[in-house]
């Protein structure tokens, strides 16, 4: 038991997940007098496509697999991705708490049309059209992609970087093609990921610079 605690003691940081879920579900079910609706003209030009439910649901595998692998293989990189994810997720929940928001983009889906339509209908039943700005789906996908690109642990897997990039793009697209999010939500989630990036990786850049040999002139 002591050996396991020593090896996997960094699991403590995942306790944040319980705080996040409690906060998120409170936001989902609270009653508010007014919602700021996220809807742009560009959203109306994007057609609904139920097949994008595939990358949309792959998000869960993508995030948990990335975090889980780093948990097992590299404690420092695991802490970094957790800090990156949890910081932005907290900002998203704070924004939704202070600025209750939602979307009116969802279309009526026939669950009997095909399997993908049935899955979209299921998502509609369990996930309300509120708390959409910024998009956590988009934010977390970009964070996972950045961390994979920066990771020494994932470097040994040939093709992992382009695969992560393609999946991230498809997940971001899925949020608008499924009418789960507005383009505004996607833009905000993306900007948030790049805004928080310097705070998370500044120490890594300093270590890299410190490790460089001095140039003799």
Residue pairs with C-beta under 8 A, 6 or more apart in sequence:
8 71
10 71
10 75
10 78
10 79
11 71
13 79
13 82
13 86
14 82
16 82
16 86
20 86
20 89
20 90
20 93
23 93
24 93
24 131
27 93
27 96
27 97
27 130
27 131
28 127
28 128
28 130
28 131
32 100
34 100
35 100
35 101
35 102
35 130
36 99
36 100
36 101
36 102
36 133
37 101
37 102
37 103
37 104
38 101
38 102
38 103
38 132
38 133
38 181
38 182
38 184
38 185
39 103
39 104
39 105
39 182
40 182
40 183
40 184
42 183
43 105
43 176
43 179
43 182
43 183
46 176
46 177
46 183
47 177
48 107
48 177
48 178
48 179
49 177
49 178
50 109
50 113
50 114
50 116
50 117
50 119
50 120
50 178
51 116
52 170
52 173
52 174
52 177
52 178
53 116
53 119
53 120
53 123
53 174
53 178
54 116
54 174
55 167
55 170
55 171
55 173
55 174
56 123
56 137
56 171
56 174
56 175
56 178
56 180
57 119
58 167
58 170
58 171
59 137
59 140
59 141
59 171
59 174
62 141
62 144
62 164
62 167
62 171
63 85
63 140
63 141
63 144
66 81
66 144
66 147
66 148
67 78
67 81
67 82
67 85
67 144
69 153
69 154
70 77
70 78
70 81
70 147
70 151
70 153
71 78
73 153
74 151
74 152
74 153
77 147
77 151
77 152
77 153
80 147
80 200
80 201
80 204
81 143
81 144
81 147
83 200
84 143
84 146
84 147
84 196
84 197
84 200
85 140
85 143
87 196
87 199
87 200
88 136
88 139
88 140
88 143
88 192
88 193
88 196
89 136
89 139
89 140
91 134
91 192
91 196
92 134
92 136
92 139
92 189
92 192
93 131
95 101
95 133
95 134
96 130
96 131
96 133
99 133
100 130
100 131
101 130
101 131
101 132
101 133
102 128
102 129
102 130
102 131
102 132
103 129
103 132
103 179
103 180
103 181
103 182
103 185
104 129
105 129
105 179
105 180
105 181
105 182
106 124
106 129
106 179
106 180
107 179
109 117
109 120
109 121
109 124
110 117
110 121
111 117
111 118
111 120
111 121
111 122
112 118
120 178
123 178
123 180
127 180
129 180
132 180
132 181
132 182
132 185
133 182
133 184
133 185
133 188
134 185
134 188
134 189
134 191
134 192
135 175
135 181
135 185
135 186
135 188
135 189
136 189
137 171
137 172
137 174
137 175
137 180
137 181
137 189
138 171
138 172
138 175
138 181
138 185
138 186
138 189
138 190
138 193
139 189
139 190
139 192
139 193
141 167
141 168
141 171
141 172
142 168
142 172
142 189
142 190
142 193
142 194
143 193
144 164
144 168
145 164
145 165
145 167
145 168
146 193
146 197
148 154
148 160
148 161
148 164
149 161
149 164
149 165
150 201
150 204
154 160
154 161
172 186
172 190
174 180
175 181
175 185
175 186
176 182
176 183
176 186
